[in-house]
């Protein structure tokens, strides 16, 4: 038996067999979830799909939901689903575990879902808000760099100033 063990996933790979342990799928990430978490995941995914056109894809240990940019992702854990919703404001509520500033305009709101019944208002309202927030036009940032400097030089419009020669001081004797 010739082959090798993948040092990432510890799977045995026969010689000549194709192996890509970095590529993951939704099914692979949700396969080992408990029945309650499977139900919560299915309801969460169905709710997000109802909002409209978007990309849903697996990336490393997360399942991303994106329009122009990612508006939320789910990180399946053994005992809960970790949900990260990107909004223009921090959320407050019993489901919210923490809030982190993701950028100058976005907040990453972290939540934990343990049961299907938690996937209802206000969570669904927050997801809808995040879905709409991604497509809002960005406000231009007012910074000192964006201001244009005047092109005319003041030195060119002023008359030349005549300078007097410096007076010599006498040394005290």
C-alpha positions as CSV (number, residue, x, y, z in Angstrom):
1,X,0.0,0.0,0.0
2,X,1.7,3.1,-1.2
3,X,0.3,6.5,-0.3
4,X,0.6,9.2,2.3
5,X,-1.3,10.8,5.1
6,X,-2.5,14.4,4.5
7,X,-0.9,16.6,7.2
8,X,-4.0,18.9,7.2
9,X,-6.9,16.6,7.5
10,X,-5.1,13.4,8.5
11,X,-6.8,11.4,5.7
12,X,-5.0,8.6,3.9
13,X,-4.4,9.3,0.2
14,X,-3.5,6.6,-2.2
15,X,-0.7,7.3,-4.7
16,X,-2.0,9.1,-7.8
17,X,-5.4,10.0,-6.1
18,X,-6.5,13.6,-6.2
19,X,-6.9,15.3,-2.9
20,X,-8.0,18.8,-1.9
21,X,-8.7,19.1,1.8
22,X,-8.9,23.0,1.6
23,X,-12.0,23.0,-0.5
24,X,-15.1,22.7,1.7
25,X,-18.9,22.7,1.2
26,X,-21.9,23.6,3.1
27,X,-22.8,19.9,3.5
28,X,-19.3,19.2,4.9
29,X,-19.6,22.0,7.5
30,X,-23.1,21.1,8.6
31,X,-22.8,17.3,8.4
32,X,-21.9,16.7,12.1
33,X,-24.4,19.1,13.6
34,X,-27.1,17.9,16.1
35,X,-30.7,17.7,14.9
36,X,-31.7,21.0,16.6
37,X,-28.7,22.8,15.0
38,X,-29.5,21.2,11.6
39,X,-33.1,22.5,11.8
40,X,-31.8,26.0,12.9
41,X,-29.3,26.0,10.0
42,X,-32.0,25.0,7.4
43,X,-34.4,27.7,8.7
44,X,-31.6,30.3,8.7
45,X,-30.6,29.4,5.1
46,X,-34.2,29.4,3.9
47,X,-34.8,32.8,5.5
48,X,-31.7,34.3,3.8
49,X,-32.6,32.9,0.4
50,X,-36.0,34.6,0.5
51,X,-34.4,38.0,0.6
52,X,-33.3,37.8,-3.0
53,X,-30.3,37.2,-5.3
54,X,-27.0,36.5,-3.5
55,X,-24.0,34.2,-3.3
56,X,-23.9,31.5,-0.7
57,X,-20.6,29.7,-0.4
58,X,-18.4,27.9,2.0
59,X,-15.1,29.3,3.0
60,X,-12.7,27.6,5.4
61,X,-14.9,27.1,8.5
62,X,-17.7,29.5,7.6
63,X,-20.7,29.7,5.2
64,X,-20.8,33.1,3.7
65,X,-23.9,35.0,2.4
66,X,-23.0,37.9,0.1
67,X,-24.4,40.3,-2.4
68,X,-21.8,42.9,-3.4
69,X,-20.0,42.1,-0.1
70,X,-20.6,39.6,2.6
71,X,-23.5,40.7,4.8
72,X,-23.5,37.8,7.2
73,X,-21.8,34.4,7.8
74,X,-22.4,31.3,9.8
75,X,-19.7,29.4,11.6
76,X,-21.1,26.0,12.6
77,X,-19.7,24.9,15.9
78,X,-20.4,21.6,17.8
79,X,-22.9,23.1,20.2
80,X,-24.2,26.3,18.5
81,X,-24.2,28.2,15.2
82,X,-22.1,31.4,15.5
83,X,-23.6,34.1,13.4
84,X,-21.9,37.3,12.4
85,X,-24.1,40.0,10.9
86,X,-22.5,43.1,9.3
87,X,-24.6,46.3,9.9
88,X,-24.0,50.0,10.1
89,X,-24.9,50.0,13.8
90,X,-24.2,47.8,16.8
91,X,-27.1,45.6,17.8
92,X,-28.5,45.2,21.3
93,X,-30.5,42.2,22.5
94,X,-30.3,38.9,24.4
95,X,-29.0,37.0,21.3
96,X,-26.1,39.4,20.8
97,X,-22.9,38.1,22.4
98,X,-20.5,40.9,21.2
99,X,-20.0,43.7,18.8
100,X,-16.8,44.5,17.0
101,X,-16.1,47.5,14.7
102,X,-15.3,45.8,11.4
103,X,-14.5,49.1,9.6
104,X,-15.3,52.8,9.9
105,X,-18.9,52.2,8.7
106,X,-19.6,48.5,9.6
107,X,-20.1,46.6,12.8
108,X,-19.7,42.9,13.2
109,X,-22.5,41.7,15.5
110,X,-21.8,38.2,16.9
111,X,-24.7,36.0,17.9
112,X,-25.2,32.4,19.0
113,X,-28.0,30.2,17.7
114,X,-28.8,26.9,19.5
115,X,-32.4,26.2,18.4
116,X,-34.6,26.7,15.4
117,X,-37.0,28.9,17.3
118,X,-34.3,31.6,17.7
119,X,-34.5,32.1,13.9
120,X,-37.4,34.6,14.0
121,X,-37.9,38.3,14.7
122,X,-35.7,40.3,15.7
123,X,-33.0,38.1,14.1
124,X,-34.7,37.9,10.7
125,X,-35.3,41.7,10.8
126,X,-31.5,42.2,11.4
127,X,-30.7,39.8,8.5
128,X,-33.0,41.8,6.2
129,X,-31.5,45.0,7.3
130,X,-28.0,43.7,6.7
131,X,-29.1,42.5,3.2
132,X,-30.3,46.0,2.3
133,X,-27.3,47.7,4.0
134,X,-24.8,46.1,1.7
135,X,-26.4,47.7,-1.4
136,X,-26.7,51.2,0.1
137,X,-24.5,53.8,-1.7
138,X,-21.5,54.7,0.4
139,X,-21.2,58.3,1.7
140,X,-18.0,60.0,0.5
141,X,-15.6,60.5,3.4
142,X,-14.8,64.1,4.1
143,X,-11.1,64.2,4.5
144,X,-8.4,66.8,4.1
145,X,-6.9,64.7,1.2
146,X,-10.0,65.0,-0.9
147,X,-9.9,68.8,-1.0
148,X,-8.4,70.3,-4.0
149,X,-5.7,72.9,-3.5
150,X,-6.0,76.2,-5.5
151,X,-4.0,76.2,-8.7
152,X,-3.0,79.9,-8.6
153,X,0.1,80.9,-6.7
154,X,-0.2,83.9,-4.5
155,X,3.5,84.7,-4.9
156,X,3.0,85.3,-8.6
157,X,0.3,87.9,-8.0
158,X,2.2,89.9,-5.3
159,X,4.6,92.6,-6.3
160,X,8.2,91.8,-5.6
161,X,9.4,93.1,-2.2
162,X,12.6,95.2,-2.2
163,X,14.9,94.2,0.6
164,X,17.2,96.6,2.3
165,X,20.8,95.6,3.0
166,X,21.5,94.8,6.6
167,X,23.1,97.5,8.7
168,X,26.5,96.7,10.1
169,X,26.8,97.0,13.8
170,X,29.8,98.6,15.3
171,X,31.7,96.5,17.8
172,X,31.9,98.0,21.3
173,X,35.4,99.0,22.2
